[in-house]
Amino acid sequence: AGLHDMTINGGLVARMDNSARIPSCQALSRTVFGGDFDSRSIYLIDPTHLPALRAAARRPVVCGVLDGVGVCVTADSYAGWRARAALD
C-alpha cells in the first residue's frame, strides 16, 4: 500500500479505547457496505463479505483473496499495481 500512495486502516495498540474504536469501526463499516470506497485505500475484509461489497459498490471495485485475506480496492487504483498481485 505504501509503495502505491495508498492507506491501510489498521494497527496494534497496548491499550485500546473501545469508546473511540467501536464508533470508528461502525462508521467505516457503514461507509464500505454503503458502497463508498476510497481509491487510496485497500480494504481488508472477511472473505465471506466480498459478494455483498461487490454488489454495494457505487464504482467499479476489484475484490479477491490475497494471502488468505479478503481484499477490495477500486478498479482504478488496482490498475496501478495489478501486476504485483492478482485479485480477479
N, CA, C and O atoms as CSV, one atom per row, in Angstrom:
chain,resi,resn,atom,element,x,y,z
A,1,ALA,N,N,0.823,-1.187,0.000
A,1,ALA,CA,C,0.000,0.000,0.000
A,1,ALA,C,C,0.868,1.251,0.000
A,1,ALA,O,O,0.628,2.178,-0.773
A,2,GLY,N,N,1.854,1.276,0.849
A,2,GLY,CA,C,2.703,2.453,0.953
A,2,GLY,C,C,3.460,2.761,-0.323
A,2,GLY,O,O,3.689,3.927,-0.644
A,3,LEU,N,N,3.852,1.728,-1.053
A,3,LEU,CA,C,4.580,1.933,-2.305
A,3,LEU,C,C,3.715,2.545,-3.394
A,3,LEU,O,O,4.239,3.056,-4.384
A,4,HIS,N,N,2.394,2.501,-3.227
A,4,HIS,CA,C,1.473,2.996,-4.247
A,4,HIS,C,C,0.612,4.150,-3.738
A,4,HIS,O,O,-0.479,4.393,-4.255
A,5,ASP,N,N,1.111,4.867,-2.712
A,5,ASP,CA,C,0.421,6.031,-2.154
A,5,ASP,C,C,-1.004,5.696,-1.709
A,5,ASP,O,O,-1.938,6.462,-1.946
A,6,MET,N,N,-1.151,4.529,-1.055
A,6,MET,CA,C,-2.450,4.088,-0.559
A,6,MET,C,C,-2.370,3.935,0.949
A,6,MET,O,O,-1.284,4.004,1.525
A,7,THR,N,N,-3.518,3.728,1.595
A,7,THR,CA,C,-3.548,3.581,3.044
A,7,THR,C,C,-4.108,2.222,3.441
A,7,THR,O,O,-4.865,1.599,2.697
A,8,ILE,N,N,-3.720,1.785,4.622
A,8,ILE,CA,C,-4.327,0.617,5.259
A,8,ILE,C,C,-4.774,1.090,6.630
A,8,ILE,O,O,-3.985,1.676,7.371
A,9,ASN,N,N,-6.013,0.848,6.972
A,9,ASN,CA,C,-6.571,1.304,8.223
A,9,ASN,C,C,-6.457,0.161,9.232
A,9,ASN,O,O,-7.330,-0.705,9.288
A,10,GLY,N,N,-5.402,0.154,10.017
A,10,GLY,CA,C,-5.231,-0.913,10.991
A,10,GLY,C,C,-4.006,-0.673,11.854
A,10,GLY,O,O,-3.220,0.238,11.593
A,11,GLY,N,N,-3.849,-1.486,12.873
A,11,GLY,CA,C,-2.694,-1.364,13.740
A,11,GLY,C,C,-2.903,-2.130,15.029
A,11,GLY,O,O,-3.962,-2.714,15.257
A,12,LEU,N,N,-1.887,-2.121,15.864
A,12,LEU,CA,C,-1.937,-2.768,17.177
A,12,LEU,C,C,-1.608,-1.729,18.239
A,12,LEU,O,O,-0.744,-0.875,18.037
A,13,VAL,N,N,-2.287,-1.804,19.350
A,13,VAL,CA,C,-2.040,-0.875,20.452
A,13,VAL,C,C,-1.974,-1.644,21.766
A,13,VAL,O,O,-2.525,-2.739,21.877
A,14,ALA,N,N,-1.304,-1.075,22.755
A,14,ALA,CA,C,-1.202,-1.715,24.062
A,14,ALA,C,C,-2.496,-1.563,24.853
A,14,ALA,O,O,-2.934,-2.491,25.532
A,15,ARG,N,N,-3.096,-0.389,24.756
A,15,ARG,CA,C,-4.348,-0.123,25.471
A,15,ARG,C,C,-5.354,0.436,24.483
A,15,ARG,O,O,-5.148,1.505,23.909
A,16,MET,N,N,-6.429,-0.285,24.293
A,16,MET,CA,C,-7.429,0.100,23.312
A,16,MET,C,C,-8.556,0.883,23.977
A,16,MET,O,O,-9.066,0.494,25.028
A,17,ASP,N,N,-8.932,1.984,23.351
A,17,ASP,CA,C,-10.050,2.803,23.824
A,17,ASP,C,C,-11.291,2.385,23.041
A,17,ASP,O,O,-11.553,2.909,21.958
A,18,ASN,N,N,-12.059,1.437,23.593
A,18,ASN,CA,C,-13.244,0.929,22.896
A,18,ASN,C,C,-14.303,2.001,22.674
A,18,ASN,O,O,-15.086,1.902,21.729
A,19,SER,N,N,-14.342,3.015,23.519
A,19,SER,CA,C,-15.337,4.071,23.325
A,19,SER,C,C,-15.047,4.870,22.051
A,19,SER,O,O,-15.954,5.486,21.491
A,20,ALA,N,N,-13.814,4.866,21.597
A,20,ALA,CA,C,-13.454,5.522,20.334
A,20,ALA,C,C,-13.398,4.511,19.184
A,20,ALA,O,O,-13.789,4.823,18.059
A,21,ARG,N,N,-12.910,3.301,19.470
A,21,ARG,CA,C,-12.720,2.295,18.424
A,21,ARG,C,C,-14.044,1.810,17.834
A,21,ARG,O,O,-14.184,1.728,16.614
A,22,ILE,N,N,-14.995,1.497,18.674
A,22,ILE,CA,C,-16.251,0.916,18.197
A,22,ILE,C,C,-16.994,1.866,17.254
A,22,ILE,O,O,-17.405,1.433,16.177
A,23,PRO,N,N,-17.185,3.144,17.608
A,23,PRO,CA,C,-17.858,4.041,16.660
A,23,PRO,C,C,-17.077,4.213,15.353
A,23,PRO,O,O,-17.674,4.328,14.283
A,24,SER,N,N,-15.762,4.232,15.438
A,24,SER,CA,C,-14.943,4.368,14.229
A,24,SER,C,C,-15.118,3.158,13.320
A,24,SER,O,O,-15.276,3.310,12.108
A,25,CYS,N,N,-15.090,1.964,13.893
A,25,CYS,CA,C,-15.287,0.739,13.102
A,25,CYS,C,C,-16.693,0.683,12.507
A,25,CYS,O,O,-16.870,0.275,11.359
A,26,GLN,N,N,-17.682,1.093,13.284
A,26,GLN,CA,C,-19.060,1.096,12.785
A,26,GLN,C,C,-19.224,2.081,11.628
A,26,GLN,O,O,-19.909,1.780,10.650
A,27,ALA,N,N,-18.607,3.244,11.734
A,27,ALA,CA,C,-18.694,4.244,10.664
A,27,ALA,C,C,-18.019,3.736,9.397
A,27,ALA,O,O,-18.553,3.905,8.301
A,28,LEU,N,N,-16.853,3.118,9.534
A,28,LEU,CA,C,-16.161,2.567,8.369
A,28,LEU,C,C,-16.984,1.456,7.734
A,28,LEU,O,O,-17.070,1.377,6.508
A,29,SER,N,N,-17.582,0.608,8.539
A,29,SER,CA,C,-18.420,-0.473,8.022
A,29,SER,C,C,-19.620,0.085,7.257
A,29,SER,O,O,-19.942,-0.402,6.173
A,30,ARG,N,N,-20.283,1.103,7.809
A,30,ARG,CA,C,-21.413,1.726,7.110
A,30,ARG,C,C,-20.973,2.324,5.780
A,30,ARG,O,O,-21.686,2.219,4.781
A,31,THR,N,N,-19.813,2.945,5.767
A,31,THR,CA,C,-19.304,3.560,4.547
A,31,THR,C,C,-19.049,2.511,3.471
A,31,THR,O,O,-19.504,2.656,2.336
A,32,VAL,N,N,-18.331,1.468,3.823
A,32,VAL,CA,C,-17.960,0.444,2.842
A,32,VAL,C,C,-19.177,-0.372,2.407
A,32,VAL,O,O,-19.366,-0.601,1.213
A,33,PHE,N,N,-19.992,-0.806,3.345
A,33,PHE,CA,C,-21.181,-1.576,2.965
A,33,PHE,C,C,-22.231,-0.694,2.291
A,33,PHE,O,O,-23.173,-1.199,1.680
A,34,GLY,N,N,-22.065,0.628,2.405
A,34,GLY,CA,C,-22.904,1.571,1.674
A,34,GLY,C,C,-22.399,1.813,0.264
A,34,GLY,O,O,-23.034,2.530,-0.510
A,35,GLY,N,N,-21.257,1.218,-0.079
A,35,GLY,CA,C,-20.746,1.292,-1.439
A,35,GLY,C,C,-19.693,2.346,-1.699
A,35,GLY,O,O,-19.261,2.511,-2.840
A,36,ASP,N,N,-19.264,3.070,-0.665
A,36,ASP,CA,C,-18.247,4.112,-0.844
A,36,ASP,C,C,-16.859,3.553,-0.567
A,36,ASP,O,O,-16.544,3.173,0.560
A,37,PHE,N,N,-16.037,3.507,-1.601
A,37,PHE,CA,C,-14.667,3.024,-1.475
A,37,PHE,C,C,-13.713,4.153,-1.838
A,37,PHE,O,O,-13.876,4.790,-2.878
A,38,ASP,N,N,-12.727,4.404,-1.000
A,38,ASP,CA,C,-11.702,5.411,-1.263
A,38,ASP,C,C,-10.653,4.778,-2.176
A,38,ASP,O,O,-10.156,3.690,-1.887
A,39,SER,N,N,-10.321,5.442,-3.257
A,39,SER,CA,C,-9.371,4.855,-4.208
A,39,SER,C,C,-7.940,4.861,-3.683
A,39,SER,O,O,-7.050,4.311,-4.332
A,40,ARG,N,N,-7.696,5.471,-2.521
A,40,ARG,CA,C,-6.359,5.437,-1.929
A,40,ARG,C,C,-6.241,4.401,-0.823
A,40,ARG,O,O,-5.245,4.376,-0.100
A,41,SER,N,N,-7.254,3.540,-0.684
A,41,SER,CA,C,-7.255,2.563,0.405
A,41,SER,C,C,-7.396,1.144,-0.107
A,41,SER,O,O,-8.008,0.896,-1.145
A,42,ILE,N,N,-6.816,0.217,0.643
A,42,ILE,CA,C,-7.011,-1.214,0.444
A,42,ILE,C,C,-7.855,-1.677,1.628
A,42,ILE,O,O,-7.476,-1.471,2.782
A,43,TYR,N,N,-8.977,-2.292,1.350
A,43,TYR,CA,C,-9.879,-2.736,2.406
A,43,TYR,C,C,-9.670,-4.219,2.655
A,43,TYR,O,O,-9.856,-5.035,1.752
A,44,LEU,N,N,-9.283,-4.573,3.874
A,44,LEU,CA,C,-9.106,-5.962,4.277
A,44,LEU,C,C,-10.416,-6.415,4.887
A,44,LEU,O,O,-10.873,-5.868,5.890
A,45,ILE,N,N,-11.015,-7.424,4.268
A,45,ILE,CA,C,-12.392,-7.802,4.561
A,45,ILE,C,C,-12.473,-9.304,4.832
A,45,ILE,O,O,-11.720,-10.084,4.249
A,46,ASP,N,N,-13.371,-9.699,5.700
A,46,ASP,CA,C,-13.683,-11.119,5.856
A,46,ASP,C,C,-14.144,-11.624,4.483
A,46,ASP,O,O,-15.090,-11.072,3.923
A,47,PRO,N,N,-13.504,-12.653,3.931
A,47,PRO,CA,C,-13.855,-13.122,2.579
A,47,PRO,C,C,-15.337,-13.443,2.383
A,47,PRO,O,O,-15.830,-13.382,1.257
A,48,THR,N,N,-16.050,-13.780,3.446
A,48,THR,CA,C,-17.472,-14.088,3.283
A,48,THR,C,C,-18.292,-12.844,2.927
A,48,THR,O,O,-19.419,-12.970,2.447
A,49,HIS,N,N,-17.747,-11.655,3.153
A,49,HIS,CA,C,-18.454,-10.404,2.854
A,49,HIS,C,C,-18.163,-9.860,1.452
A,49,HIS,O,O,-18.787,-8.886,1.032
A,50,LEU,N,N,-17.234,-10.470,0.731
A,50,LEU,CA,C,-16.844,-9.934,-0.577
A,50,LEU,C,C,-18.009,-9.808,-1.563
A,50,LEU,O,O,-18.120,-8.773,-2.220
A,51,PRO,N,N,-18.888,-10.817,-1.699
A,51,PRO,CA,C,-20.003,-10.659,-2.643
A,51,PRO,C,C,-20.908,-9.460,-2.308
A,51,PRO,O,O,-21.352,-8.749,-3.210
A,52,ALA,N,N,-21.175,-9.239,-1.036
A,52,ALA,CA,C,-22.028,-8.122,-0.634
A,52,ALA,C,C,-21.360,-6.788,-0.941
A,52,ALA,O,O,-22.027,-5.842,-1.361
A,53,LEU,N,N,-20.058,-6.707,-0.737
A,53,LEU,CA,C,-19.347,-5.462,-1.021
A,53,LEU,C,C,-19.311,-5.169,-2.517
A,53,LEU,O,O,-19.485,-4.024,-2.934
A,54,ARG,N,N,-19.086,-6.200,-3.319
A,54,ARG,CA,C,-19.108,-6.011,-4.778
A,54,ARG,C,C,-20.477,-5.487,-5.222
A,54,ARG,O,O,-20.564,-4.575,-6.045
A,55,ALA,N,N,-21.525,-6.061,-4.679
A,55,ALA,CA,C,-22.880,-5.672,-5.065
A,55,ALA,C,C,-23.214,-4.251,-4.614
A,55,ALA,O,O,-23.963,-3.554,-5.299
A,56,ALA,N,N,-22.679,-3.812,-3.487
A,56,ALA,CA,C,-22.996,-2.491,-2.949
A,56,ALA,C,C,-22.170,-1.370,-3.578
A,56,ALA,O,O,-22.549,-0.202,-3.493
A,57,ALA,N,N,-21.060,-1.709,-4.200
A,57,ALA,CA,C,-20.119,-0.693,-4.692
A,57,ALA,C,C,-20.769,0.284,-5.657
A,57,ALA,O,O,-21.487,-0.112,-6.575
A,58,ARG,N,N,-20.510,1.559,-5.438
A,58,ARG,CA,C,-21.045,2.613,-6.305
A,58,ARG,C,C,-20.133,2.919,-7.477
A,58,ARG,O,O,-20.518,3.649,-8.390
A,59,ARG,N,N,-18.944,2.375,-7.461
A,59,ARG,CA,C,-17.993,2.499,-8.555
A,59,ARG,C,C,-17.331,1.150,-8.726
A,59,ARG,O,O,-17.399,0.330,-7.810
A,60,PRO,N,N,-16.698,0.878,-9.848
A,60,PRO,CA,C,-16.103,-0.448,-10.060
A,60,PRO,C,C,-15.038,-0.774,-9.009
A,60,PRO,O,O,-14.140,0.023,-8.737
A,61,VAL,N,N,-15.166,-1.962,-8.434
A,61,VAL,CA,C,-14.188,-2.443,-7.463
A,61,VAL,C,C,-13.672,-3.808,-7.900
A,61,VAL,O,O,-14.316,-4.531,-8.660
A,62,VAL,N,N,-12.506,-4.128,-7.399
A,62,VAL,CA,C,-11.924,-5.449,-7.599
A,62,VAL,C,C,-11.758,-6.049,-6.213
A,62,VAL,O,O,-11.113,-5.456,-5.347
A,63,CYS,N,N,-12.331,-7.209,-6.005
A,63,CYS,CA,C,-12.237,-7.890,-4.719
A,63,CYS,C,C,-11.704,-9.290,-4.952
A,63,CYS,O,O,-11.952,-9.893,-5.996
A,64,GLY,N,N,-10.991,-9.790,-4.004
A,64,GLY,CA,C,-10.464,-11.144,-4.088
A,64,GLY,C,C,-9.789,-11.507,-2.783
A,64,GLY,O,O,-9.954,-10.826,-1.771
A,65,VAL,N,N,-9.031,-12.580,-2.819
A,65,VAL,CA,C,-8.321,-13.044,-1.632
A,65,VAL,C,C,-6.828,-12.965,-1.923
A,65,VAL,O,O,-6.359,-13.488,-2.934
A,66,LEU,N,N,-6.096,-12.321,-1.051
A,66,LEU,CA,C,-4.658,-12.145,-1.180
A,66,LEU,C,C,-4.007,-12.672,0.089
A,66,LEU,O,O,-4.229,-12.131,1.172
A,67,ASP,N,N,-3.211,-13.714,-0.036
A,67,ASP,CA,C,-2.570,-14.340,1.123
A,67,ASP,C,C,-3.584,-14.734,2.194
A,67,ASP,O,O,-3.310,-14.610,3.388
A,68,GLY,N,N,-4.748,-15.206,1.769
A,68,GLY,CA,C,-5.768,-15.684,2.687
A,68,GLY,C,C,-6.653,-14.602,3.280
A,68,GLY,O,O,-7.531,-14.902,4.089
A,69,VAL,N,N,-6.441,-13.358,2.895
A,69,VAL,CA,C,-7.209,-12.235,3.427
A,69,VAL,C,C,-8.071,-11.649,2.320
A,69,VAL,O,O,-7.589,-11.430,1.209
A,70,GLY,N,N,-9.348,-11.393,2.613
A,70,GLY,CA,C,-10.220,-10.746,1.646
A,70,GLY,C,C,-9.778,-9.309,1.439
A,70,GLY,O,O,-9.475,-8.596,2.395
A,71,VAL,N,N,-9.743,-8.887,0.167
A,71,VAL,CA,C,-9.267,-7.553,-0.176
A,71,VAL,C,C,-10.215,-6.935,-1.194
A,71,VAL,O,O,-10.635,-7.607,-2.136
A,72,CYS,N,N,-10.557,-5.658,-1.013
A,72,CYS,CA,C,-11.298,-4.887,-2.009
A,72,CYS,C,C,-10.580,-3.570,-2.242
A,72,CYS,O,O,-10.117,-2.927,-1.299
A,73,VAL,N,N,-10.492,-3.175,-3.498
A,73,VAL,CA,C,-9.923,-1.885,-3.903
A,73,VAL,C,C,-10.731,-1.364,-5.081
A,73,VAL,O,O,-11.428,-2.130,-5.745
A,74,THR,N,N,-10.642,-0.084,-5.339
A,74,THR,CA,C,-11.304,0.432,-6.528
A,74,THR,C,C,-10.556,-0.075,-7.760
A,74,THR,O,O,-9.346,-0.294,-7.725
A,75,ALA,N,N,-11.292,-0.252,-8.830
A,75,ALA,CA,C,-10.689,-0.767,-10.069
A,75,ALA,C,C,-9.612,0.174,-10.585
A,75,ALA,O,O,-8.589,-0.289,-11.091
A,76,ASP,N,N,-9.813,1.482,-10.471
A,76,ASP,CA,C,-8.802,2.411,-10.969
A,76,ASP,C,C,-7.520,2.348,-10.155
A,76,ASP,O,O,-6.436,2.468,-10.728
A,77,SER,N,N,-7.600,2.164,-8.836
A,77,SER,CA,C,-6.374,2.044,-8.045
A,77,SER,C,C,-5.677,0.716,-8.308
A,77,SER,O,O,-4.448,0.650,-8.336
A,78,TYR,N,N,-6.463,-0.344,-8.500
A,78,TYR,CA,C,-5.888,-1.662,-8.758
A,78,TYR,C,C,-5.092,-1.687,-10.059
A,78,TYR,O,O,-4.117,-2.430,-10.172
A,79,ALA,N,N,-5.490,-0.892,-11.029
A,79,ALA,CA,C,-4.789,-0.857,-12.314
A,79,ALA,C,C,-3.315,-0.511,-12.136
A,79,ALA,O,O,-2.482,-0.944,-12.933
A,80,GLY,N,N,-2.980,0.259,-11.110
A,80,GLY,CA,C,-1.606,0.653,-10.885
A,80,GLY,C,C,-0.720,-0.410,-10.270
A,80,GLY,O,O,0.504,-0.298,-10.337
A,81,TRP,N,N,-1.301,-1.438,-9.674
A,81,TRP,CA,C,-0.461,-2.461,-9.030
A,81,TRP,C,C,-0.916,-3.887,-9.312
A,81,TRP,O,O,-0.471,-4.815,-8.636
A,82,ARG,N,N,-1.787,-4.082,-10.290
A,82,ARG,CA,C,-2.303,-5.409,-10.588
A,82,ARG,C,C,-1.225,-6.402,-10.992
A,82,ARG,O,O,-1.398,-7.603,-10.784
A,83,ALA,N,N,-0.126,-5.944,-11.558
A,83,ALA,CA,C,0.952,-6.845,-11.955
A,83,ALA,C,C,1.674,-7.437,-10.736
A,83,ALA,O,O,2.341,-8.464,-10.853
A,84,ARG,N,N,1.546,-6.809,-9.599
A,84,ARG,CA,C,2.214,-7.307,-8.373
A,84,ARG,C,C,1.376,-8.310,-7.614
A,84,ARG,O,O,1.924,-9.154,-6.903
A,85,ALA,N,N,0.059,-8.243,-7.745
A,85,ALA,CA,C,-0.832,-9.146,-7.001
A,85,ALA,C,C,-2.147,-9.309,-7.734
A,85,ALA,O,O,-2.863,-8.331,-7.951
A,86,ALA,N,N,-2.471,-10.532,-8.116
A,86,ALA,CA,C,-3.722,-10.808,-8.833
A,86,ALA,C,C,-4.862,-10.990,-7.852
A,86,ALA,O,O,-4.778,-11.809,-6.938
A,87,LEU,N,N,-5.940,-10.216,-8.044
A,87,LEU,CA,C,-7.119,-10.326,-7.196
A,87,LEU,C,C,-8.314,-10.882,-7.957
A,87,LEU,O,O,-9.195,-11.488,-7.347
A,88,ASP,N,N,-8.370,-10.693,-9.275
A,88,ASP,CA,C,-9.573,-11.101,-10.003
A,88,ASP,C,C,-9.417,-12.450,-10.657
A,88,ASP,O,O,-10.345,-12.932,-11.307
